[in-house]
Amino acid sequence: MDDSWPTSAAEALGGTGVDLHLDLPHGTPHGRRAALERALRDAVRGGRLAPGSRLPSSRRLAAETGLSRGTVKSAYDQLTAEGYLTARQGSGTVVADRPQGPSAPAPGRSAVPRAPRHDLRPGSPDVTSFPTSAWLRATRRVLSAAPSAAYDYGDPRGTAELRTALAGYLGRTRGVVAEPDRIVVVSGYVQGLSLLTGVLGGRGGRERGGPVVAMEDPGLPFHREVVRRAGGRVVPLPVDEWGAGACPREADAVVVTPAHQYPTGVTLHPARRHALTAWAREGGGLVVEDDYDGEFRYDRQPVGALQGTAPDQVVYLGTASKTLGPALRLGWMVLPPHLVAPVAEAKLYSDYHTGSVGQLALAELIADHAYDRHVRAARLRYRRRRDLLVARLTGEAPYPGVEVRGVAAGLHALLGLPQDGPDEAEVLRRAAALGLAVGALGEHWHAADDAVGPGPGRPQGLIVGYGTPGEGGYPAALDILTRVLGP
Amino acid sequence: MDDSWPTSAAEALGGTGVDLHLDLPHGTPHGRRAALERALRDAVRGGRLAPGSRLPSSRRLAAETGLSRGTVKSAYDQLTAEGYLTARQGSGTVVADRPQGPSAPAPGRSAVPRAPRHDLRPGSPDVTSFPTSAWLRATRRVLSAAPSAAYDYGDPRGTAELRTALAGYLGRTRGVVAEPDRIVVVSGYVQGLSLLTGVLGGRGGRERGGPVVAMEDPGLPFHREVVRRAGGRVVPLPVDEWGAGACPREADAVVVTPAHQYPTGVTLHPARRHALTAWAREGGGLVVEDDYDGEFRYDRQPVGALQGTAPDQVVYLGTASKTLGPALRLGWMVLPPHLVAPVAEAKLYSDYHTGSVGQLALAELIADHAYDRHVRAARLRYRRRRDLLVARLTGEAPYPGVEVRGVAAGLHALLGLPQDGPDEAEVLRRAAALGLAVGALGEHWHAADDAVGPGPGRPQGLIVGYGTPGEGGYPAALDILTRVLGP
């Protein structure tokens, strides 16, 4: 849900000069062997040991350095394995021939943008709660139990284990009609959306320049760009207080977030749900359901997935990004039967399949209910955070004109700004000055893609993500937020 | 390297009938709680417990079933978390409202193709040697040491840890010019090739219908299809005993396997290496180096990567698929600087980034040399297998006219068939009759894509992959092979 990425620091690799007399440190045998290897490697790379030059025998080098002969031999073996040295019958160890070419890497650039002191931007879950022990336990079980075939190329649709576990989980928790045969495991939502757009394009789409995909307005600009890059033409699907509105006639597909619209937080109204699936049934279009927040509903019973009411018209897309962590890159598509083969084929030709170890670990977590327990605990934590946010903004000292919306579910809220107050840009500036980063509604309008900016009269609002700050930092971030919104 | 995939068995999900009187098994409390949960879930799903119906109090159900009240309460909690039940203030636990829709999944189809008794098809490494303990150890270290930010969205180029480890490893073992800033981590070779084709297309390619990509003939048909699906136009690059020949003028890129051509096993001749990079320098074309077998060279010093001699013209592509296992879906591109940003962007919009836990585990393995040790041990094992193959086919009872080629490296050999003997199809039939699967040269010619088949006078040959059969099965597979080739 985040369309920026950090330019992470690149470490410089420049070799350090090492005397060929090999000034080795005292210390553990392992440490000294490593130092010897490093010194030899640097000498070869730096050209001080030319290709073909003969190295001292292990016996002699051992005597000269005070290392054991075994240590020297191990170091020689390692560098031979690495291709620096070569053992020649009868002539001992010599420096290997290596291809010439520029070899001194340039020092890396370091350009890490400064992180904000208080981060209430939406898009990321609370990764401090990633269940490292449970994940490790599941991985251990996978690695000790999986047959060796599990390490070979796998099924592009995903492992049978995960598809079976997901079928059960999605059926019982989200009301998804999800036999394993309808599921294709993907590496997150972006990939699912991209593959699907490609498949729609390959099937003719609208012929005239790719399939037409209607996407919520406002919605995430990053996802619009994913569709465009995969060959789709994006048209707006206006969102009001009932959620996504009427589907454009010409659309081949509509992409919606029924459980908790992003960014407005609206839940799709039953009448609109019906209208969407009727549109798909009548015109043969496809509904794509992005269930990114489906697990985190606080105030009412979970709203079942739209897919459950029209499994042959709706593609259900879910991920472990919000429940566990985005870094796993694990997602799933539940497809109408006629789309399973084309999507699996698109997956095959784009990256063969998603890594199996992670898939199997997730299947373990789901099968033994650790996943349910984790989701339940996360839901409680997020609910408490949500409650705190609502209490701070609507409590004894309400902020005139600021409306807190979309808080029945998920990890973000929309704060509607008063018409007569400062606009989004002004509020963001105030926040930044106090070290607070927060999202703005403005960048989510389709018009924003053309840098036109929100049209006149469009509502102004902040998007507050409450998943991110650590437990310690959250109240402080809210303090700043209330100062920014205050008079 | 394998373009088929198993249609794996899909498990049927059909619920089993459970009496509402809940006939629970004796056994551990955990087992009985699980049985209670299952029974309730099935009852709700099957409609025997209708939405809104009230469940007995935990006290009463405990008394009726002989379970402890705590066990019953836990089961209720679990099903409430899953959305089946809901706890209503004052009216106890009731069955939740759930969306209507078809909910009984069809029984899964099971269509697993029968595996051959003896498998000498190329494309897979010896996955029985996957280093499960080392991988688990590395994963444990990652999960206990990584900061929580490691579980959030990451850099589309890959983690700094893995790019740094790869830079060192590829520099010292393959002579690759590989600062971390030049590297983009991908989910295997297929993805690297696909992204690159897309980037060439986006840069205008040849305008007229996508970039022109010259690919070795013979070569892997699967990879040609990857390029086509990503919008490329494939033209043949003929291979002779020196490897890939002259680059077509009109090509935007050429894809080659310099270390060990697939499927002929030829090593690219120095003169040809020079011609390739000269072509790229003069015409501005790009060379894509598929180093799939670079680590497994047996008879001579490793042949350094082509990239090391022309790092601004060559894209180096390597993976952990042959060294560890294809299921990890871990690969890397080392790019000319001007291509790093476009490739990282293409990666971002196609799947954001490759899963971080696997990346970090591989970085650990490389940093502590466990990766080197594993590769060295694998090289010894494969070399012994290669030696056995050569001994069986060229030893005391040679097979007239059968030439064993391409065995200086890698996991496969080309067996040239005599002009006057039975043709490929006939030999494959004989092999299949004895339960042996083996590859054929014929399907690798570009003409084969059009189902024209190999042209007249084209050499005939078998591709024997010796990575796959388990240590126990390999000699038996060779027995069958010699029978098939014998008179």
HADDOCK unambig.tbl for C-alpha pairs under 7 A between the chains (distance, minus, plus):
assign (segid A and resid 5 and name CA) (segid B and resid 154 and name CA) 6.97 0.50 0.50
assign (segid A and resid 5 and name CA) (segid B and resid 155 and name CA) 5.87 0.50 0.50
assign (segid A and resid 6 and name CA) (segid B and resid 155 and name CA) 6.05 0.50 0.50
assign (segid A and resid 7 and name CA) (segid B and resid 155 and name CA) 6.98 0.50 0.50
assign (segid A and resid 8 and name CA) (segid B and resid 160 and name CA) 6.74 0.50 0.50
assign (segid A and resid 10 and name CA) (segid B and resid 160 and name CA) 6.44 0.50 0.50
assign (segid A and resid 10 and name CA) (segid B and resid 180 and name CA) 6.05 0.50 0.50
assign (segid A and resid 10 and name CA) (segid B and resid 181 and name CA) 6.17 0.50 0.50
assign (segid A and resid 11 and name CA) (segid B and resid 164 and name CA) 6.66 0.50 0.50
assign (segid A and resid 81 and name CA) (segid B and resid 376 and name CA) 6.24 0.50 0.50
assign (segid A and resid 82 and name CA) (segid B and resid 172 and name CA) 6.40 0.50 0.50
assign (segid A and resid 82 and name CA) (segid B and resid 173 and name CA) 4.74 0.50 0.50
assign (segid A and resid 83 and name CA) (segid B and resid 173 and name CA) 5.41 0.50 0.50
assign (segid A and resid 83 and name CA) (segid B and resid 302 and name CA) 6.47 0.50 0.50
assign (segid A and resid 98 and name CA) (segid B and resid 175 and name CA) 6.99 0.50 0.50
assign (segid A and resid 98 and name CA) (segid B and resid 304 and name CA) 6.51 0.50 0.50
assign (segid A and resid 99 and name CA) (segid B and resid 175 and name CA) 6.51 0.50 0.50
assign (segid A and resid 99 and name CA) (segid B and resid 304 and name CA) 5.71 0.50 0.50
assign (segid A and resid 99 and name CA) (segid B and resid 308 and name CA) 6.78 0.50 0.50
assign (segid A and resid 99 and name CA) (segid B and resid 309 and name CA) 6.89 0.50 0.50
assign (segid A and resid 100 and name CA) (segid B and resid 309 and name CA) 6.28 0.50 0.50
assign (segid A and resid 101 and name CA) (segid B and resid 308 and name CA) 5.64 0.50 0.50
assign (segid A and resid 101 and name CA) (segid B and resid 309 and name CA) 4.87 0.50 0.50
assign (segid A and resid 103 and name CA) (segid B and resid 177 and name CA) 5.78 0.50 0.50
assign (segid A and resid 105 and name CA) (segid B and resid 179 and name CA) 5.70 0.50 0.50
assign (segid A and resid 108 and name CA) (segid B and resid 181 and name CA) 6.82 0.50 0.50
assign (segid A and resid 124 and name CA) (segid B and resid 152 and name CA) 6.81 0.50 0.50
assign (segid A and resid 127 and name CA) (segid B and resid 148 and name CA) 5.69 0.50 0.50
assign (segid A and resid 127 and name CA) (segid B and resid 149 and name CA) 6.62 0.50 0.50
assign (segid A and resid 127 and name CA) (segid B and resid 151 and name CA) 5.86 0.50 0.50
assign (segid A and resid 127 and name CA) (segid B and resid 152 and name CA) 6.13 0.50 0.50
assign (segid A and resid 128 and name CA) (segid B and resid 148 and name CA) 5.08 0.50 0.50
assign (segid A and resid 132 and name CA) (segid B and resid 143 and name CA) 5.83 0.50 0.50
assign (segid A and resid 136 and name CA) (segid B and resid 140 and name CA) 6.46 0.50 0.50
assign (segid A and resid 140 and name CA) (segid B and resid 136 and name CA) 6.47 0.50 0.50
assign (segid A and resid 143 and name CA) (segid B and resid 132 and name CA) 5.83 0.50 0.50
assign (segid A and resid 148 and name CA) (segid B and resid 127 and name CA) 5.69 0.50 0.50
assign (segid A and resid 148 and name CA) (segid B and resid 128 and name CA) 5.07 0.50 0.50
assign (segid A and resid 149 and name CA) (segid B and resid 127 and name CA) 6.60 0.50 0.50
assign (segid A and resid 150 and name CA) (segid B and resid 327 and name CA) 6.82 0.50 0.50
assign (segid A and resid 151 and name CA) (segid B and resid 127 and name CA) 5.86 0.50 0.50
assign (segid A and resid 151 and name CA) (segid B and resid 325 and name CA) 5.20 0.50 0.50
assign (segid A and resid 151 and name CA) (segid B and resid 326 and name CA) 6.22 0.50 0.50
assign (segid A and resid 151 and name CA) (segid B and resid 327 and name CA) 4.62 0.50 0.50
assign (segid A and resid 152 and name CA) (segid B and resid 124 and name CA) 6.81 0.50 0.50
assign (segid A and resid 152 and name CA) (segid B and resid 127 and name CA) 6.14 0.50 0.50
assign (segid A and resid 152 and name CA) (segid B and resid 325 and name CA) 5.80 0.50 0.50
assign (segid A and resid 152 and name CA) (segid B and resid 326 and name CA) 5.10 0.50 0.50
assign (segid A and resid 152 and name CA) (segid B and resid 327 and name CA) 5.10 0.50 0.50
assign (segid A and resid 153 and name CA) (segid B and resid 326 and name CA) 5.22 0.50 0.50
assign (segid A and resid 153 and name CA) (segid B and resid 327 and name CA) 5.27 0.50 0.50
assign (segid A and resid 154 and name CA) (segid B and resid 5 and name CA) 6.99 0.50 0.50
assign (segid A and resid 154 and name CA) (segid B and resid 327 and name CA) 6.47 0.50 0.50
assign (segid A and resid 155 and name CA) (segid B and resid 5 and name CA) 5.82 0.50 0.50
assign (segid A and resid 155 and name CA) (segid B and resid 6 and name CA) 5.99 0.50 0.50
assign (segid A and resid 155 and name CA) (segid B and resid 7 and name CA) 6.94 0.50 0.50
assign (segid A and resid 160 and name CA) (segid B and resid 8 and name CA) 6.62 0.50 0.50
assign (segid A and resid 160 and name CA) (segid B and resid 9 and name CA) 6.94 0.50 0.50
assign (segid A and resid 160 and name CA) (segid B and resid 10 and name CA) 6.44 0.50 0.50
assign (segid A and resid 164 and name CA) (segid B and resid 11 and name CA) 6.61 0.50 0.50
assign (segid A and resid 172 and name CA) (segid B and resid 82 and name CA) 6.43 0.50 0.50
assign (segid A and resid 173 and name CA) (segid B and resid 82 and name CA) 4.73 0.50 0.50
assign (segid A and resid 173 and name CA) (segid B and resid 83 and name CA) 5.46 0.50 0.50
assign (segid A and resid 175 and name CA) (segid B and resid 99 and name CA) 6.63 0.50 0.50
assign (segid A and resid 177 and name CA) (segid B and resid 103 and name CA) 5.81 0.50 0.50
assign (segid A and resid 179 and name CA) (segid B and resid 13 and name CA) 6.91 0.50 0.50
assign (segid A and resid 179 and name CA) (segid B and resid 105 and name CA) 5.76 0.50 0.50
assign (segid A and resid 180 and name CA) (segid B and resid 10 and name CA) 5.97 0.50 0.50
assign (segid A and resid 180 and name CA) (segid B and resid 11 and name CA) 6.94 0.50 0.50
assign (segid A and resid 181 and name CA) (segid B and resid 10 and name CA) 6.09 0.50 0.50
assign (segid A and resid 181 and name CA) (segid B and resid 108 and name CA) 6.71 0.50 0.50
assign (segid A and resid 187 and name CA) (segid B and resid 351 and name CA) 6.25 0.50 0.50
assign (segid A and resid 188 and name CA) (segid B and resid 351 and name CA) 6.59 0.50 0.50
assign (segid A and resid 190 and name CA) (segid B and resid 349 and name CA) 6.83 0.50 0.50
assign (segid A and resid 190 and name CA) (segid B and resid 350 and name CA) 6.28 0.50 0.50
assign (segid A and resid 190 and name CA) (segid B and resid 351 and name CA) 5.32 0.50 0.50
assign (segid A and resid 190 and name CA) (segid B and resid 352 and name CA) 6.83 0.50 0.50
assign (segid A and resid 191 and name CA) (segid B and resid 350 and name CA) 5.32 0.50 0.50
assign (segid A and resid 191 and name CA) (segid B and resid 351 and name CA) 4.53 0.50 0.50
assign (segid A and resid 194 and name CA) (segid B and resid 350 and name CA) 6.15 0.50 0.50
assign (segid A and resid 226 and name CA) (segid B and resid 349 and name CA) 5.19 0.50 0.50
assign (segid A and resid 302 and name CA) (segid B and resid 83 and name CA) 6.40 0.50 0.50
assign (segid A and resid 304 and name CA) (segid B and resid 98 and name CA) 6.51 0.50 0.50
assign (segid A and resid 304 and name CA) (segid B and resid 99 and name CA) 5.75 0.50 0.50
assign (segid A and resid 308 and name CA) (segid B and resid 99 and name CA) 6.78 0.50 0.50
assign (segid A and resid 308 and name CA) (segid B and resid 101 and name CA) 5.72 0.50 0.50
assign (segid A and resid 309 and name CA) (segid B and resid 99 and name CA) 6.81 0.50 0.50
assign (segid A and resid 309 and name CA) (segid B and resid 100 and name CA) 6.23 0.50 0.50
assign (segid A and resid 309 and name CA) (segid B and resid 101 and name CA) 4.75 0.50 0.50
assign (segid A and resid 325 and name CA) (segid B and resid 151 and name CA) 5.22 0.50 0.50
assign (segid A and resid 325 and name CA) (segid B and resid 152 and name CA) 5.80 0.50 0.50
assign (segid A and resid 326 and name CA) (segid B and resid 151 and name CA) 6.23 0.50 0.50
assign (segid A and resid 326 and name CA) (segid B and resid 152 and name CA) 5.11 0.50 0.50
assign (segid A and resid 326 and name CA) (segid B and resid 153 and name CA) 5.24 0.50 0.50
assign (segid A and resid 327 and name CA) (segid B and resid 150 and name CA) 6.82 0.50 0.50
assign (segid A and resid 327 and name CA) (segid B and resid 151 and name CA) 4.63 0.50 0.50
assign (segid A and resid 327 and name CA) (segid B and resid 152 and name CA) 5.11 0.50 0.50
assign (segid A and resid 327 and name CA) (segid B and resid 153 and name CA) 5.28 0.50 0.50
assign (segid A and resid 327 and name CA) (segid B and resid 154 and name CA) 6.48 0.50 0.50
assign (segid A and resid 327 and name CA) (segid B and resid 355 and name CA) 5.49 0.50 0.50
assign (segid A and resid 327 and name CA) (segid B and resid 356 and name CA) 5.33 0.50 0.50
assign (segid A and resid 328 and name CA) (segid B and resid 355 and name CA) 4.85 0.50 0.50
assign (segid A and resid 328 and name CA) (segid B and resid 356 and name CA) 6.26 0.50 0.50
assign (segid A and resid 328 and name CA) (segid B and resid 357 and name CA) 6.83 0.50 0.50
assign (segid A and resid 329 and name CA) (segid B and resid 354 and name CA) 6.80 0.50 0.50
assign (segid A and resid 329 and name CA) (segid B and resid 355 and name CA) 5.11 0.50 0.50
assign (segid A and resid 349 and name CA) (segid B and resid 190 and name CA) 6.81 0.50 0.50
assign (segid A and resid 349 and name CA) (segid B and resid 226 and name CA) 5.16 0.50 0.50
assign (segid A and resid 350 and name CA) (segid B and resid 190 and name CA) 6.28 0.50 0.50
assign (segid A and resid 350 and name CA) (segid B and resid 191 and name CA) 5.31 0.50 0.50
assign (segid A and resid 350 and name CA) (segid B and resid 194 and name CA) 6.14 0.50 0.50
assign (segid A and resid 351 and name CA) (segid B and resid 187 and name CA) 6.24 0.50 0.50
assign (segid A and resid 351 and name CA) (segid B and resid 188 and name CA) 6.58 0.50 0.50
assign (segid A and resid 351 and name CA) (segid B and resid 190 and name CA) 5.31 0.50 0.50
assign (segid A and resid 351 and name CA) (segid B and resid 191 and name CA) 4.52 0.50 0.50
assign (segid A and resid 352 and name CA) (segid B and resid 190 and name CA) 6.83 0.50 0.50
assign (segid A and resid 354 and name CA) (segid B and resid 329 and name CA) 6.79 0.50 0.50
assign (segid A and resid 355 and name CA) (segid B and resid 327 and name CA) 5.48 0.50 0.50
assign (segid A and resid 355 and name CA) (segid B and resid 328 and name CA) 4.83 0.50 0.50
assign (segid A and resid 355 and name CA) (segid B and resid 329 and name CA) 5.09 0.50 0.50
assign (segid A and resid 356 and name CA) (segid B and resid 327 and name CA) 5.32 0.50 0.50
assign (segid A and resid 356 and name CA) (segid B and resid 328 and name CA) 6.25 0.50 0.50
assign (segid A and resid 357 and name CA) (segid B and resid 328 and name CA) 6.80 0.50 0.50
assign (segid A and resid 376 and name CA) (segid B and resid 81 and name CA) 6.32 0.50 0.50
